[in-house]
Amino acid sequence: MINNRTEYAIRALWQLSEAKDYFSTSEAIAHAQDIPGKFLPQILSDLSRAGLVRSVRGYGGGVRLARPPEKIKLLEILEAIQGTVFLYDCIKGPIDCQHEPDCKLQKVYKKAQDAMKAEFAKVALSDLKSKKKK
């Protein structure tokens, strides 16, 4: 399942998408998105390792999106923070289960897992932006 760190990561990236090409500090992001400040530096580090943000140290530094928001999919964010997410342990791989190999639930779990991943792979960060009313 999706944890709080992943939600914070999505909100932080959304905030960066609003900042366009400007660098933002983790403090500014945390304040704007009501994210606990102690978690955000590690989350941003994970996002940087995944190639989703670019960071610059020093005066005028901070973080910004490494790619346009329409090129960043929710699945990338989820996997950058949590790794591969499984709905149920038995679909991770071989386990010692008394119901193998005839378990019908495993097939249902796998199908749900694949549908979830496909949906997250379709949704870009830019899709989360609110539309301004005219």
C-alpha positions in Angstrom: 0.0 0.0 0.0 1.0 3.6 -0.4 2.6 5.0 2.7 3.0 8.6 4.1 6.5 9.0 2.7 5.1 8.4 -0.8 2.3 10.9 -0.3 4.8 13.5 0.9 7.0 12.8 -2.2 4.0 13.3 -4.5 3.1 16.6 -2.7 6.7 17.8 -2.8 7.0 17.1 -6.5 3.7 18.8 -7.1 5.0 21.8 -5.3 8.2 21.8 -7.4 6.0 21.6 -10.6 4.4 24.8 -9.5 7.8 26.5 -9.1 8.7 25.8 -12.8 12.4 26.1 -13.3 13.2 27.7 -9.9 15.1 25.9 -7.2 13.1 25.5 -3.9 14.5 24.6 -0.5 13.2 21.7 1.5 12.0 24.1 4.1 9.9 26.0 1.7 8.4 22.8 0.2 7.6 21.4 3.7 5.9 24.7 4.7 3.9 25.0 1.5 2.7 21.4 1.6 2.5 20.9 5.4 5.0 18.1 5.3 7.0 17.3 8.4 10.4 18.9 7.8 12.4 16.0 9.4 11.2 13.6 6.6 11.6 15.7 3.6 15.4 15.8 3.1 15.6 12.0 2.9 12.6 11.8 0.6 14.2 14.4 -1.7 17.4 12.4 -1.6 15.5 9.3 -2.7 13.9 11.3 -5.5 17.2 12.6 -6.6 18.7 9.1 -6.8 15.8 8.1 -8.9 16.4 11.0 -11.3 13.2 12.8 -10.5 14.7 15.9 -8.9 17.9 17.8 -9.4 19.6 19.4 -6.4 22.1 22.2 -6.1 23.9 23.0 -2.9 24.9 26.4 -1.6 23.5 29.9 -1.9 20.5 30.0 -4.3 20.4 26.2 -4.4 17.7 23.8 -3.5 15.8 21.2 -5.6 13.8 21.4 -8.8 12.2 18.8 -11.1 14.7 17.0 -13.3 12.1 16.5 -16.0 8.9 18.3 -17.1 6.0 17.2 -14.8 4.2 15.6 -17.8 7.2 13.2 -18.1 7.1 12.1 -14.4 4.6 9.3 -13.7 3.1 8.3 -10.3 4.6 4.8 -10.7 8.1 6.3 -10.8 7.5 8.3 -7.6 6.0 5.3 -5.8 8.9 3.0 -6.8 11.5 5.7 -6.0 10.2 5.9 -2.4 8.9 2.4 -1.7 10.4 0.1 -4.3 8.1 -2.3 -6.0 4.8 -2.3 -4.1 3.0 -5.5 -3.7 -0.6 -5.8 -2.6 0.0 -9.2 -1.0 3.2 -11.1 -0.2 2.5 -14.1 -2.3 2.8 -12.2 -5.5 6.4 -11.1 -4.7 7.7 -14.5 -5.7 8.1 -18.0 -4.4 7.0 -18.4 -0.8 6.2 -21.4 1.3 2.5 -21.5 1.1 0.2 -24.5 1.6 -2.2 -23.3 -1.0 0.4 -23.2 -3.9 0.2 -24.0 -6.8 -3.6 -24.0 -7.0 -4.4 -20.8 -5.2 -7.0 -18.8 -7.0 -6.5 -15.8 -4.8 -2.9 -15.3 -6.0 -4.2 -14.8 -9.5 -6.7 -12.2 -8.3 -4.0 -10.4 -6.3 -1.7 -10.4 -9.3 -4.4 -9.1 -11.6 -5.2 -6.3 -9.2 -1.5 -5.5 -8.8 -1.0 -5.3 -12.5 -4.1 -3.0 -12.9 -2.8 -0.7 -10.1 0.7 -0.4 -11.6 -0.8 0.3 -15.1 -3.0 3.0 -13.6 -0.1 4.7 -11.8 2.0 4.4 -14.9 -0.6 6.4 -16.9 -0.9 9.3 -14.5 1.7 12.1 -14.8 2.5 14.6 -12.2 1.1 17.3 -14.5 -2.3 15.5 -14.4 -2.5 16.4 -10.7 -2.4 20.1 -11.3 -5.7 21.9 -10.5 -7.3 23.6 -13.5 -7.8 27.3 -13.1 -11.4 28.4 -13.6 -11.9 31.2 -16.2 
